Amino acid sequence: MDPEGSVEIWRVLREMSAEHGATVVVSSHLLHEIEEHCHRVCVLERGRAAAFGRVADLLADRRPLIEISFDSPETAEKARAWLCERGLASIEDLAPSVGEFEPSRRVHARVERQDAPTLNRALTEAGMAPIYLAPRRRTLRDYFLNGPR
């Protein structure tokens, strides 16, 4: 469906729900749209309900995630190893995004937001200066691929 059609469908669903006080059930693989428009979700796994709840509750950051970008995939790979050695990342945190066709220049680390400057300095001193470092919000896609944290 094109973007205009998508906007129209969601508008109609919102109106139906508001006018009739009805719950609208939507099944979709477009998780970004579900995240944007739905209040509650049910995650199915092999045909069974694996999780149910408010989107905000399912995506609550129990373990803060920082996304770090580097100038090359080689530097990112060194940083992955460095982070794993220090317990700041796990294999699933470091998995490339589905659909990435080239080696990733991005790494995810589990650190408190206030510790990001210290991490930036430590990486730089270790010869792996980040070009970008920012908090990363969990998405329904992350939840679906990696489960609750």
Beta strands, then each sheet from edge to edge (+ up, - down):
strand 1: 40-45
strand 2: 48-54
strand 3: 66-69
strand 4: 106-109
strand 5: 132-135
sheet 1: 1+ 2-
sheet 2: 4+ 3- 5+
end
